[in-house]
Amino acid sequence: MPIAAPARIGQLAVGWNNIQLDIVDKLGMAGLDLARQLAITTYRSEIDFEQRFAARGARRNASIVSYLRHQGRKLLERFDEDTYRTLVWAMDTHDIGRDRVDPSAQ
């Protein structure tokens, strides 16, 4: 049973994932760093970012940039390009309803 995950990925997320993979393909490990930074901006809300960084006043722009760069660098310690591609493929093809029969349709 999935917890804190959708039953399947939406088409917008597939599109964002494709852009991230293109970045990785074109830039290698530097692209992986950038892909992670982009990914974070797709699954966190604007409200979340405002709450997290607005209190930092004039430094908030530097704070968000520093946060995203840190997250990108952290990913490089755990993943390589192929592992990232595999993870994205798993997310893009995730569908718990695939190959299941709808009992109400029988």
BATI-31176 format. One record per residue: residue in three letters; x, y, z of N, C-alpha, C, O in turn; chain. Coordinates in Angstrom, 3 decimals. Atoms other than C-alpha are relative to their C-alpha. Layout:
# residues N
aa: Ala n.X: X n.Y: Y n.Z: Z ca.X: X ca.Y: Y ca.Z: Z c.X: X c.Y: Y c.Z: Z o.X: X o.Y: Y o.Z: Z ch: A
...
This chain:
# residues 106
aa: Met n.X: 0.833 n.Y: -1.163 n.Z: 0.000 ca.X: 0.000 ca.Y: 0.000 ca.Z: 0.000 c.X: 0.890 c.Y: 1.242 c.Z: 0.000 o.X: 1.737 o.Y: 1.404 o.Z: 0.878 ch: A
aa: Pro n.X: -0.791 n.Y: -1.240 n.Z: 0.027 ca.X: 1.487 ca.Y: 3.350 ca.Z: -1.006 c.X: -0.385 c.Y: 0.934 c.Z: 1.145 o.X: -1.560 o.Y: 1.088 o.Z: 1.480 ch: A
aa: Ile n.X: 0.216 n.Y: -0.999 n.Z: -1.043 ca.X: 1.884 ca.Y: 5.886 ca.Z: 1.757 c.X: 0.726 c.Y: 1.261 c.Z: -0.446 o.X: 1.901 o.Y: 1.209 o.Z: -0.810 ch: A
aa: Ala n.X: -0.569 n.Y: -1.289 n.Z: 0.398 ca.X: 2.486 ca.Y: 9.563 ca.Z: 0.939 c.X: 0.461 c.Y: -0.015 c.Z: -1.453 o.X: 1.466 o.Y: 0.605 o.Z: -1.802 ch: A
aa: Ala n.X: -0.313 n.Y: 0.053 n.Z: 1.427 ca.X: 2.522 ca.Y: 8.785 ca.Z: -2.779 c.X: -1.311 c.Y: -0.098 c.Z: -0.775 o.X: -2.274 o.Y: -0.690 o.Z: -0.289 ch: A
aa: Pro n.X: 1.210 n.Y: 0.132 n.Z: 0.807 ca.X: -0.042 ca.Y: 9.118 ca.Z: -5.536 c.X: -0.115 c.Y: -1.418 c.Z: -0.565 o.X: 0.869 o.Y: -2.156 o.Z: -0.606 ch: A
aa: Ala n.X: 0.206 n.Y: 1.315 n.Z: 0.603 ca.X: -1.560 ca.Y: 6.013 ca.Z: -7.136 c.X: 0.775 c.Y: -0.122 c.Z: -1.309 o.X: 1.230 o.Y: -1.207 o.Z: -1.672 ch: A
aa: Arg n.X: -0.816 n.Y: -0.043 n.Z: 1.216 ca.X: 0.175 ca.Y: 7.038 ca.Z: -10.356 c.X: 0.464 c.Y: 1.435 c.Z: -0.191 o.X: -0.108 o.Y: 2.374 o.Z: 0.363 ch: A
aa: Ile n.X: -0.575 n.Y: -1.328 n.Z: 0.228 ca.X: 2.246 ca.Y: 9.945 ca.Z: -11.558 c.X: -0.830 c.Y: 0.752 c.Z: -1.045 o.X: -1.348 o.Y: 0.150 o.Z: -1.986 ch: A
aa: Gly n.X: 0.730 n.Y: -0.823 n.Z: 0.952 ca.X: 0.566 ca.Y: 12.818 ca.Z: -13.386 c.X: 0.859 c.Y: 0.384 c.Z: -1.194 o.X: 2.085 o.Y: 0.289 o.Z: -1.148 ch: A
aa: Gln n.X: -0.708 n.Y: -0.331 n.Z: 1.234 ca.X: 1.482 ca.Y: 13.962 ca.Z: -16.872 c.X: 0.926 c.Y: 1.208 c.Z: 0.158 o.X: 1.982 o.Y: 1.254 o.Z: -0.473 ch: A
aa: Leu n.X: -0.885 n.Y: -1.145 n.Z: -0.229 ca.X: 2.920 ca.Y: 17.286 ca.Z: -15.664 c.X: 1.307 c.Y: -0.462 c.Z: 0.638 o.X: 2.383 o.Y: 0.007 o.Z: 0.266 ch: A
aa: Ala n.X: -1.202 n.Y: 0.523 n.Z: -0.645 ca.X: 5.335 ca.Y: 15.384 ca.Z: -13.424 c.X: 0.867 c.Y: -0.765 c.Z: -1.000 o.X: 2.094 o.Y: -0.672 o.Z: -0.952 ch: A
aa: Val n.X: -0.758 n.Y: 0.700 n.Z: 1.039 ca.X: 6.337 ca.Y: 13.168 ca.Z: -16.364 c.X: 0.756 c.Y: 1.023 c.Z: -0.857 o.X: 1.919 o.Y: 0.814 o.Z: -1.202 ch: A
aa: Gly n.X: -0.653 n.Y: -1.056 n.Z: 0.777 ca.X: 7.084 ca.Y: 16.339 ca.Z: -18.332 c.X: 1.187 c.Y: 0.593 c.Z: 0.725 o.X: 2.258 o.Y: 0.752 o.Z: 0.140 ch: A
aa: Trp n.X: -1.115 n.Y: -0.549 n.Z: -0.789 ca.X: 9.208 ca.Y: 17.812 ca.Z: -15.542 c.X: 1.145 c.Y: -1.009 c.Z: 0.080 o.X: 2.316 o.Y: -0.647 o.Z: -0.042 ch: A
aa: Asn n.X: -1.040 n.Y: 1.034 n.Z: -0.076 ca.X: 11.037 ca.Y: 14.495 ca.Z: -15.178 c.X: 0.781 c.Y: -0.095 c.Z: -1.307 o.X: 1.997 o.Y: -0.285 o.Z: -1.293 ch: A
aa: Asn n.X: -0.669 n.Y: 0.042 n.Z: 1.296 ca.X: 11.796 ca.Y: 14.489 ca.Z: -18.907 c.X: 0.999 c.Y: 1.152 c.Z: -0.139 o.X: 2.108 o.Y: 0.959 o.Z: -0.637 ch: A
aa: Ile n.X: -0.908 n.Y: -1.151 n.Z: 0.043 ca.X: 13.312 ca.Y: 17.977 ca.Z: -18.653 c.X: 1.230 c.Y: -0.275 c.Z: 0.873 o.X: 2.356 o.Y: 0.018 o.Z: 0.471 ch: A
aa: Gln n.X: -1.123 n.Y: 0.312 n.Z: -0.884 ca.X: 15.450 ca.Y: 16.835 ca.Z: -15.715 c.X: 0.952 c.Y: -1.005 c.Z: -0.637 o.X: 2.170 o.Y: -0.849 o.Z: -0.552 ch: A
aa: Leu n.X: -0.850 n.Y: 0.991 n.Z: 0.656 ca.X: 16.704 ca.Y: 13.814 ca.Z: -17.645 c.X: 0.763 c.Y: 0.604 c.Z: -1.172 o.X: 1.918 o.Y: 0.250 o.Z: -1.410 ch: A
aa: Asp n.X: -0.710 n.Y: -0.696 n.Z: 1.083 ca.X: 17.538 ca.Y: 16.023 ca.Z: -20.633 c.X: 1.183 c.Y: 0.789 c.Z: 0.543 o.X: 2.255 o.Y: 0.805 o.Z: -0.063 ch: A
aa: Ile n.X: -1.084 n.Y: -0.763 n.Z: -0.634 ca.X: 19.612 ca.Y: 18.223 ca.Z: -18.324 c.X: 1.147 c.Y: -0.942 c.Z: 0.368 o.X: 2.313 o.Y: -0.632 o.Z: 0.124 ch: A
aa: Val n.X: -1.021 n.Y: 0.980 n.Z: -0.379 ca.X: 21.445 ca.Y: 15.154 ca.Z: -16.992 c.X: 0.724 c.Y: -0.511 c.Z: -1.243 o.X: 1.950 o.Y: -0.619 o.Z: -1.257 ch: A
aa: Asp n.X: -0.611 n.Y: 0.515 n.Z: 1.236 ca.X: 22.014 ca.Y: 13.814 ca.Z: -20.512 c.X: 0.955 c.Y: 1.011 c.Z: -0.620 o.X: 2.006 o.Y: 0.632 o.Z: -1.136 ch: A
aa: Lys n.X: -0.820 n.Y: -1.032 n.Z: 0.638 ca.X: 23.441 ca.Y: 17.118 ca.Z: -21.728 c.X: 1.199 c.Y: 0.432 c.Z: 0.849 o.X: 2.243 o.Y: 0.800 o.Z: 0.310 ch: A
aa: Leu n.X: -1.035 n.Y: -0.566 n.Z: -0.876 ca.X: 25.523 ca.Y: 18.069 ca.Z: -18.678 c.X: 0.659 c.Y: -1.003 c.Z: 0.941 o.X: 1.535 o.Y: -0.622 o.Z: 1.718 ch: A
aa: Gly n.X: -0.609 n.Y: 1.007 n.Z: -0.869 ca.X: 26.401 ca.Y: 14.808 ca.Z: -16.915 c.X: -0.282 c.Y: 0.258 c.Z: 1.472 o.X: -1.400 o.Y: 0.603 o.Z: 1.855 ch: A
aa: Met n.X: 0.180 n.Y: -0.144 n.Z: -1.448 ca.X: 26.969 ca.Y: 15.036 ca.Z: -13.179 c.X: -0.377 c.Y: 1.433 c.Z: 0.392 o.X: -1.126 o.Y: 1.632 o.Z: 1.348 ch: A
aa: Ala n.X: 0.421 n.Y: -1.381 n.Z: -0.277 ca.X: 26.678 ca.Y: 18.839 ca.Z: -13.234 c.X: -1.489 c.Y: 0.141 c.Z: -0.280 o.X: -2.188 o.Y: 0.883 o.Z: 0.410 ch: A
aa: Gly n.X: 1.431 n.Y: -0.014 n.Z: 0.313 ca.X: 23.279 ca.Y: 18.293 ca.Z: -14.825 c.X: -0.823 c.Y: -0.695 c.Z: 1.063 o.X: -1.966 o.Y: -0.319 o.Z: 1.320 ch: A
aa: Leu n.X: 0.700 n.Y: 0.693 n.Z: -1.084 ca.X: 22.340 ca.Y: 15.889 ca.Z: -12.060 c.X: -0.234 c.Y: 0.948 c.Z: 1.163 o.X: -1.309 o.Y: 0.951 o.Z: 1.762 ch: A
aa: Asp n.X: 0.125 n.Y: -1.033 n.Z: -1.030 ca.X: 22.975 ca.Y: 18.664 ca.Z: -9.551 c.X: -1.153 c.Y: 0.958 c.Z: -0.349 o.X: -2.010 o.Y: 1.240 o.Z: 0.488 ch: A
aa: Leu n.X: 1.052 n.Y: -0.934 n.Z: 0.429 ca.X: 20.763 ca.Y: 21.045 ca.Z: -11.563 c.X: -1.374 c.Y: -0.665 c.Z: -0.046 o.X: -2.380 o.Y: -0.052 o.Z: 0.311 ch: A
aa: Ala n.X: 1.271 n.Y: 0.723 n.Z: 0.068 ca.X: 18.083 ca.Y: 18.400 ca.Z: -12.117 c.X: -0.620 c.Y: -0.115 c.Z: 1.396 o.X: -1.829 o.Y: 0.043 o.Z: 1.560 ch: A
aa: Arg n.X: 0.494 n.Y: 0.094 n.Z: -1.383 ca.X: 17.794 ca.Y: 17.918 ca.Z: -8.352 c.X: -0.543 c.Y: 1.352 c.Z: 0.466 o.X: -1.595 o.Y: 1.416 o.Z: 1.101 ch: A
aa: Gln n.X: 0.472 n.Y: -1.324 n.Z: -0.395 ca.X: 17.493 ca.Y: 21.666 ca.Z: -7.807 c.X: -1.369 c.Y: 0.284 c.Z: -0.635 o.X: -2.284 o.Y: 0.770 o.Z: 0.030 ch: A
aa: Leu n.X: 1.276 n.Y: -0.200 n.Z: 0.689 ca.X: 14.727 ca.Y: 21.845 ca.Z: -10.403 c.X: -1.088 c.Y: -0.874 c.Z: 0.615 o.X: -2.210 o.Y: -0.414 o.Z: 0.827 ch: A
aa: Ala n.X: 0.981 n.Y: 0.920 n.Z: -0.565 ca.X: 12.985 ca.Y: 18.795 ca.Z: -8.938 c.X: -0.587 c.Y: 0.538 c.Z: 1.305 o.X: -1.795 o.Y: 0.460 o.Z: 1.528 ch: A
aa: Ile n.X: 0.488 n.Y: -0.519 n.Z: -1.283 ca.X: 12.759 ca.Y: 20.389 ca.Z: -5.505 c.X: -1.039 c.Y: 1.093 c.Z: -0.220 o.X: -2.013 o.Y: 1.184 o.Z: 0.528 ch: A
aa: Thr n.X: 0.962 n.Y: -1.078 n.Z: 0.242 ca.X: 10.957 ca.Y: 23.383 ca.Z: -6.981 c.X: -1.314 c.Y: -0.517 c.Z: -0.569 o.X: -2.300 o.Y: 0.221 o.Z: -0.595 ch: A
aa: Thr n.X: 1.232 n.Y: 0.545 n.Z: 0.567 ca.X: 8.371 ca.Y: 21.067 ca.Z: -8.575 c.X: -0.860 c.Y: -0.709 c.Z: 1.032 o.X: -2.066 o.Y: -0.851 o.Z: 0.826 ch: A
aa: Tyr n.X: 0.829 n.Y: 0.716 n.Z: -0.980 ca.X: 7.262 ca.Y: 19.197 ca.Z: -5.464 c.X: -0.161 c.Y: 0.720 c.Z: 1.325 o.X: -0.809 o.Y: 0.205 o.Z: 2.235 ch: A
aa: Arg n.X: 0.274 n.Y: -0.865 n.Z: -1.150 ca.X: 7.393 ca.Y: 21.937 ca.Z: -2.873 c.X: -0.817 c.Y: 1.177 c.Z: -0.502 o.X: -0.609 o.Y: 1.656 o.Z: -1.616 ch: A
aa: Ser n.X: 0.883 n.Y: -1.086 n.Z: 0.429 ca.X: 4.777 ca.Y: 24.658 ca.Z: -2.992 c.X: 0.659 c.Y: 1.361 c.Z: 0.212 o.X: 1.624 o.Y: 1.499 o.Z: 0.963 ch: A
aa: Glu n.X: -0.484 n.Y: -1.366 n.Z: -0.192 ca.X: 5.368 ca.Y: 28.376 ca.Z: -3.270 c.X: -0.198 c.Y: 0.427 c.Z: 1.450 o.X: 0.652 o.Y: 1.110 o.Z: 2.021 ch: A
aa: Ile n.X: 0.269 n.Y: -0.328 n.Z: -1.408 ca.X: 3.791 ca.Y: 28.732 ca.Z: 0.176 c.X: 1.084 c.Y: -0.593 c.Z: 0.895 o.X: 1.559 o.Y: 0.064 o.Z: 1.822 ch: A
aa: Asp n.X: -1.052 n.Y: 0.641 n.Z: -0.786 ca.X: 6.317 ca.Y: 26.256 ca.Z: 1.578 c.X: 1.298 c.Y: 0.798 c.Z: -0.071 o.X: 1.936 o.Y: 1.047 o.Z: 0.951 ch: A
aa: Phe n.X: -1.223 n.Y: -0.786 n.Z: 0.149 ca.X: 9.224 ca.Y: 28.238 ca.Z: 0.148 c.X: -0.128 c.Y: 1.351 c.Z: 0.702 o.X: 0.819 o.Y: 1.795 o.Z: 1.351 ch: A
aa: Glu n.X: 0.189 n.Y: -1.289 n.Z: -0.673 ca.X: 7.766 ca.Y: 31.533 ca.Z: 1.405 c.X: 0.123 c.Y: -0.145 c.Z: 1.508 o.X: 0.790 o.Y: 0.656 o.Z: 2.162 ch: A
aa: Gln n.X: -0.064 n.Y: 0.204 n.Z: -1.451 ca.X: 7.306 ca.Y: 30.157 ca.Z: 4.917 c.X: 1.420 c.Y: -0.334 c.Z: 0.455 o.X: 1.868 o.Y: 0.111 o.Z: 1.511 ch: A
aa: Arg n.X: -1.345 n.Y: 0.437 n.Z: -0.370 ca.X: 10.755 ca.Y: 28.611 ca.Z: 4.944 c.X: 1.021 c.Y: 1.128 c.Z: -0.086 o.X: 1.931 o.Y: 1.196 o.Z: 0.740 ch: A
aa: Phe n.X: -1.060 n.Y: -0.969 n.Z: 0.266 ca.X: 12.700 ca.Y: 31.602 ca.Z: 3.599 c.X: -0.403 c.Y: 1.463 c.Z: 0.201 o.X: 0.479 o.Y: 2.319 o.Z: 0.268 ch: A
aa: Ala n.X: 0.430 n.Y: -1.395 n.Z: -0.105 ca.X: 10.589 ca.Y: 34.780 ca.Z: 4.002 c.X: 0.513 c.Y: 0.676 c.Z: 1.272 o.X: 0.808 o.Y: 1.871 o.Z: 1.263 ch: A
aa: Ala n.X: -0.433 n.Y: -0.578 n.Z: -1.276 ca.X: 11.640 ca.Y: 35.295 ca.Z: 7.616 c.X: 1.460 c.Y: 0.428 c.Z: -0.025 o.X: 1.928 o.Y: 1.082 o.Z: 0.906 ch: A
aa: Arg n.X: -1.429 n.Y: -0.318 n.Z: 0.071 ca.X: 15.232 ca.Y: 35.690 ca.Z: 6.494 c.X: 0.253 c.Y: 1.378 c.Z: -0.584 o.X: 1.402 o.Y: 1.758 o.Z: -0.810 ch: A
aa: Gly n.X: -0.133 n.Y: -1.379 n.Z: 0.447 ca.X: 14.554 ca.Y: 39.196 ca.Z: 5.217 c.X: 0.753 c.Y: 0.156 c.Z: -1.300 o.X: 0.510 o.Y: -0.573 o.Z: -2.262 ch: A
aa: Ala n.X: -0.734 n.Y: -0.323 n.Z: 1.222 ca.X: 16.951 ca.Y: 40.622 ca.Z: 2.669 c.X: 0.870 c.Y: -1.162 c.Z: -0.469 o.X: 1.228 o.Y: -1.241 o.Z: -1.645 ch: A
aa: Arg n.X: -0.850 n.Y: 1.144 n.Z: 0.355 ca.X: 19.007 ca.Y: 37.421 ca.Z: 2.760 c.X: -0.795 c.Y: -1.141 c.Z: -0.613 o.X: -0.210 o.Y: -2.160 o.Z: -0.979 ch: A
aa: Arg n.X: 0.811 n.Y: 1.145 n.Z: 0.419 ca.X: 16.082 ca.Y: 35.275 ca.Z: 1.606 c.X: 0.343 c.Y: -0.484 c.Z: -1.401 o.X: 0.311 o.Y: -1.688 o.Z: -1.657 ch: A
aa: Asn n.X: -0.373 n.Y: 0.450 n.Z: 1.343 ca.X: 17.128 ca.Y: 35.257 ca.Z: -2.056 c.X: 1.263 c.Y: -0.851 c.Z: 0.046 o.X: 1.341 o.Y: -1.900 o.Z: -0.593 ch: A
aa: Ala n.X: -1.238 n.Y: 0.775 n.Z: -0.140 ca.X: 20.613 ca.Y: 34.092 ca.Z: -1.110 c.X: -0.287 c.Y: -1.310 c.Z: 0.726 o.X: 0.332 o.Y: -2.331 o.Z: 0.427 ch: A
aa: Ser n.X: 0.315 n.Y: 1.201 n.Z: -0.773 ca.X: 19.089 ca.Y: 31.601 ca.Z: 1.331 c.X: -0.611 c.Y: -1.080 c.Z: -0.872 o.X: -0.224 o.Y: -2.244 o.Z: -0.768 ch: A
aa: Ile n.X: 0.631 n.Y: 1.009 n.Z: 0.853 ca.X: 16.903 ca.Y: 29.869 ca.Z: -1.252 c.X: 1.004 c.Y: -0.545 c.Z: -1.004 o.X: 1.022 o.Y: -1.747 o.Z: -1.268 ch: A
aa: Val n.X: -1.013 n.Y: 0.455 n.Z: 0.961 ca.X: 19.745 ca.Y: 29.725 ca.Z: -3.773 c.X: 0.976 c.Y: -0.943 c.Z: 0.696 o.X: 1.323 o.Y: -1.993 o.Z: 0.155 ch: A
aa: Ser n.X: -0.923 n.Y: 0.838 n.Z: -0.763 ca.X: 22.081 ca.Y: 28.313 ca.Z: -1.130 c.X: -0.644 c.Y: -1.350 c.Z: 0.328 o.X: 0.007 o.Y: -2.389 o.Z: 0.225 ch: A
aa: Tyr n.X: 0.734 n.Y: 1.228 n.Z: -0.319 ca.X: 19.436 ca.Y: 25.750 ca.Z: -0.092 c.X: -0.069 c.Y: -0.922 c.Z: -1.218 o.X: 0.213 o.Y: -2.115 o.Z: -1.105 ch: A
aa: Leu n.X: 0.119 n.Y: 0.818 n.Z: 1.205 ca.X: 18.876 ca.Y: 24.549 ca.Z: -3.673 c.X: 1.359 c.Y: -0.570 c.Z: -0.411 o.X: 1.455 o.Y: -1.741 o.Z: -0.779 ch: A
aa: Arg n.X: -1.337 n.Y: 0.484 n.Z: 0.364 ca.X: 22.602 ca.Y: 24.305 ca.Z: -4.387 c.X: 0.468 c.Y: -1.103 c.Z: 0.949 o.X: 1.062 o.Y: -2.096 o.Z: 0.529 ch: A
aa: His n.X: -0.357 n.Y: 1.016 n.Z: -0.993 ca.X: 23.148 ca.Y: 22.383 ca.Z: -1.163 c.X: -0.705 c.Y: -1.317 c.Z: -0.308 o.X: -0.082 o.Y: -2.378 o.Z: -0.267 ch: A
aa: Gln n.X: 0.759 n.Y: 1.210 n.Z: 0.311 ca.X: 20.395 ca.Y: 19.916 ca.Z: -2.091 c.X: 0.541 c.Y: -0.680 c.Z: -1.260 o.X: 0.613 o.Y: -1.907 o.Z: -1.323 ch: A
aa: Gly n.X: -0.590 n.Y: 0.563 n.Z: 1.213 ca.X: 21.902 ca.Y: 19.466 ca.Z: -5.557 c.X: 1.297 c.Y: -0.722 c.Z: 0.279 o.X: 1.517 o.Y: -1.830 o.Z: -0.211 ch: A
aa: Arg n.X: -1.289 n.Y: 0.624 n.Z: -0.342 ca.X: 25.354 ca.Y: 18.745 ca.Z: -4.145 c.X: -0.199 c.Y: -1.270 c.Z: 0.823 o.X: 0.503 o.Y: -2.263 o.Z: 0.630 ch: A
aa: Lys n.X: 0.267 n.Y: 1.175 n.Z: -0.836 ca.X: 23.926 ca.Y: 16.341 ca.Z: -1.570 c.X: -0.392 c.Y: -1.205 c.Z: -0.846 o.X: 0.009 o.Y: -2.330 o.Z: -0.551 ch: A
aa: Leu n.X: 0.434 n.Y: 1.111 n.Z: 0.851 ca.X: 22.321 ca.Y: 14.257 ca.Z: -4.312 c.X: 1.197 c.Y: -0.669 c.Z: -0.670 o.X: 1.207 o.Y: -1.886 o.Z: -0.854 ch: A
aa: Leu n.X: -1.176 n.Y: 0.553 n.Z: 0.666 ca.X: 25.699 ca.Y: 13.824 ca.Z: -6.012 c.X: 0.753 c.Y: -0.987 c.Z: 0.887 o.X: 1.479 o.Y: -1.845 o.Z: 0.387 ch: A
aa: Glu n.X: -0.645 n.Y: 0.930 n.Z: -0.925 ca.X: 26.927 ca.Y: 12.027 ca.Z: -2.893 c.X: -0.712 c.Y: -1.348 c.Z: 0.042 o.X: -0.121 o.Y: -2.347 o.Z: 0.451 ch: A
aa: Arg n.X: 0.805 n.Y: 1.217 n.Z: -0.126 ca.X: 24.132 ca.Y: 9.424 ca.Z: -3.149 c.X: -0.341 c.Y: -0.663 c.Z: -1.323 o.X: -0.603 o.Y: -1.865 o.Z: -1.356 ch: A
aa: Phe n.X: 0.456 n.Y: 0.525 n.Z: 1.283 ca.X: 23.332 ca.Y: 8.991 ca.Z: -6.846 c.X: 1.007 c.Y: 0.291 c.Z: -1.091 o.X: 1.749 o.Y: 1.272 o.Z: -1.036 ch: A
aa: Asp n.X: -0.688 n.Y: -0.309 n.Z: 1.244 ca.X: 25.036 ca.Y: 8.717 ca.Z: -10.173 c.X: -1.081 c.Y: 0.186 c.Z: -1.069 o.X: -2.271 o.Y: 0.059 o.Z: -0.783 ch: A
aa: Glu n.X: 0.959 n.Y: -0.304 n.Z: 1.064 ca.X: 23.411 ca.Y: 9.504 ca.Z: -13.519 c.X: -0.932 c.Y: -1.174 c.Z: -0.289 o.X: -2.134 o.Y: -0.982 o.Z: -0.472 ch: A
aa: Asp n.X: 0.828 n.Y: 1.161 n.Z: 0.315 ca.X: 22.200 ca.Y: 5.952 ca.Z: -14.166 c.X: -1.001 c.Y: -0.310 c.Z: 1.108 o.X: -2.141 o.Y: -0.687 o.Z: 0.833 ch: A
aa: Thr n.X: 0.919 n.Y: 0.220 n.Z: -1.112 ca.X: 20.703 ca.Y: 5.578 ca.Z: -10.704 c.X: -1.140 c.Y: 1.002 c.Z: -0.055 o.X: -2.293 o.Y: 0.650 o.Z: 0.195 ch: A
aa: Tyr n.X: 1.038 n.Y: -1.037 n.Z: 0.105 ca.X: 18.838 ca.Y: 8.857 ca.Z: -11.188 c.X: -0.975 c.Y: -0.341 c.Z: -1.129 o.X: -2.188 o.Y: -0.207 o.Z: -0.966 ch: A
aa: Arg n.X: 0.874 n.Y: 0.393 n.Z: 1.116 ca.X: 17.515 ca.Y: 7.686 ca.Z: -14.567 c.X: -0.933 c.Y: -1.132 c.Z: 0.419 o.X: -2.118 o.Y: -1.119 o.Z: 0.084 ch: A
aa: Thr n.X: 0.809 n.Y: 1.131 n.Z: -0.464 ca.X: 16.304 ca.Y: 4.446 ca.Z: -12.952 c.X: -1.087 c.Y: 0.476 c.Z: 0.950 o.X: -2.232 o.Y: 0.033 o.Z: 0.855 ch: A
aa: Leu n.X: 0.982 n.Y: -0.538 n.Z: -0.936 ca.X: 14.580 ca.Y: 6.350 ca.Z: -10.160 c.X: -1.109 c.Y: 0.757 c.Z: -0.732 o.X: -2.288 o.Y: 0.588 o.Z: -0.421 ch: A
aa: Val n.X: 0.998 n.Y: -0.752 n.Z: 0.777 ca.X: 12.850 ca.Y: 8.687 ca.Z: -12.634 c.X: -0.890 c.Y: -0.957 c.Z: -0.786 o.X: -2.106 o.Y: -0.773 o.Z: -0.839 ch: A
aa: Trp n.X: 0.787 n.Y: 0.992 n.Z: 0.734 ca.X: 11.772 ca.Y: 5.717 ca.Z: -14.765 c.X: -1.005 c.Y: -0.680 c.Z: 0.929 o.X: -2.161 o.Y: -0.877 o.Z: 0.556 ch: A
aa: Ala n.X: 0.895 n.Y: 0.647 n.Z: -0.969 ca.X: 10.310 ca.Y: 4.033 ca.Z: -11.658 c.X: -1.161 c.Y: 0.923 c.Z: 0.366 o.X: -2.302 o.Y: 0.475 o.Z: 0.480 ch: A
aa: Met n.X: 1.077 n.Y: -0.950 n.Z: -0.320 ca.X: 8.363 ca.Y: 7.189 ca.Z: -10.791 c.X: -0.946 c.Y: 0.171 c.Z: -1.182 o.X: -2.165 o.Y: 0.194 o.Z: -1.012 ch: A
aa: Asp n.X: 0.824 n.Y: -0.237 n.Z: 1.184 ca.X: 7.161 ca.Y: 7.717 ca.Z: -14.358 c.X: -0.910 c.Y: -1.185 c.Z: -0.322 o.X: -1.993 o.Y: -0.992 o.Z: -0.874 ch: A
aa: Thr n.X: 0.794 n.Y: 1.183 n.Z: 0.322 ca.X: 5.870 ca.Y: 4.149 ca.Z: -14.672 c.X: -0.819 c.Y: -0.511 c.Z: 1.180 o.X: -1.553 o.Y: -1.489 o.Z: 1.040 ch: A
aa: His n.X: 0.737 n.Y: 0.412 n.Z: -1.194 ca.X: 4.423 ca.Y: 3.864 ca.Z: -11.153 c.X: -1.506 c.Y: 0.138 c.Z: -0.229 o.X: -1.988 o.Y: 1.219 o.Z: -0.564 ch: A
aa: Asp n.X: 1.465 n.Y: -0.002 n.Z: 0.128 ca.X: 0.730 ca.Y: 2.936 ca.Z: -11.332 c.X: -0.530 c.Y: -1.223 c.Z: 0.726 o.X: -0.481 o.Y: -2.330 o.Z: 0.190 ch: A
aa: Ile n.X: 0.456 n.Y: 1.157 n.Z: -0.771 ca.X: -0.767 ca.Y: 0.740 ca.Z: -8.613 c.X: -1.266 c.Y: -0.625 c.Z: -0.584 o.X: -1.625 o.Y: -1.747 o.Z: -0.225 ch: A
aa: Gly n.X: 1.211 n.Y: 0.539 n.Z: 0.611 ca.X: -3.915 ca.Y: 0.284 ca.Z: -10.694 c.X: 0.255 c.Y: -0.790 c.Z: -1.267 o.X: -0.661 o.Y: -1.431 o.Z: -1.784 ch: A
aa: Arg n.X: -0.321 n.Y: 0.706 n.Z: 1.241 ca.X: -2.119 ca.Y: -1.184 ca.Z: -13.716 c.X: -0.235 c.Y: -1.501 c.Z: 0.175 o.X: 0.150 o.Y: -2.088 o.Z: 1.186 ch: A
aa: Asp n.X: 0.259 n.Y: 1.444 n.Z: 0.044 ca.X: -3.234 ca.Y: -4.723 ca.Z: -14.557 c.X: -0.935 c.Y: -0.490 c.Z: 1.106 o.X: -0.973 o.Y: -1.682 o.Z: 1.411 ch: A
aa: Arg n.X: 0.984 n.Y: 0.403 n.Z: -1.009 ca.X: -5.888 ca.Y: -4.714 ca.Z: -11.858 c.X: -1.380 c.Y: 0.050 c.Z: -0.633 o.X: -1.680 o.Y: 0.935 o.Z: -1.434 ch: A
aa: Val n.X: 1.366 n.Y: 0.066 n.Z: 0.520 ca.X: -9.445 ca.Y: -5.664 ca.Z: -12.654 c.X: -0.914 c.Y: 0.770 c.Z: 0.938 o.X: -0.875 o.Y: 0.587 o.Z: 2.155 ch: A
aa: Asp n.X: 0.991 n.Y: -0.742 n.Z: -0.773 ca.X: -12.167 ca.Y: -3.294 ca.Z: -11.519 c.X: -1.155 c.Y: -0.942 c.Z: 0.323 o.X: -1.875 o.Y: -1.355 o.Z: -0.586 ch: A
aa: Pro n.X: 1.055 n.Y: 0.961 n.Z: -0.342 ca.X: -14.575 ca.Y: -5.553 ca.Z: -9.564 c.X: -1.402 c.Y: 0.488 c.Z: -0.372 o.X: -2.292 o.Y: -0.321 o.Z: -0.636 ch: A
aa: Ser n.X: 1.325 n.Y: -0.523 n.Z: 0.342 ca.X: -17.496 ca.Y: -3.248 ca.Z: -10.300 c.X: -0.299 c.Y: -0.111 c.Z: -1.489 o.X: -1.451 o.Y: 0.027 o.Z: -1.900 ch: A
aa: Ala n.X: 0.184 n.Y: 0.103 n.Z: 1.451 ca.X: -16.950 ca.Y: -3.712 ca.Z: -14.054 c.X: -0.385 c.Y: -1.434 c.Z: -0.412 o.X: -0.680 o.Y: -1.684 o.Z: -1.581 ch: A
aa: Gln n.X: 0.321 n.Y: 1.398 n.Z: 0.355 ca.X: -17.654 ca.Y: -7.465 ca.Z: -13.876 c.X: -1.453 c.Y: -0.293 c.Z: 0.152 o.X: -1.886 o.Y: -1.416 o.Z: -0.104 ch: A
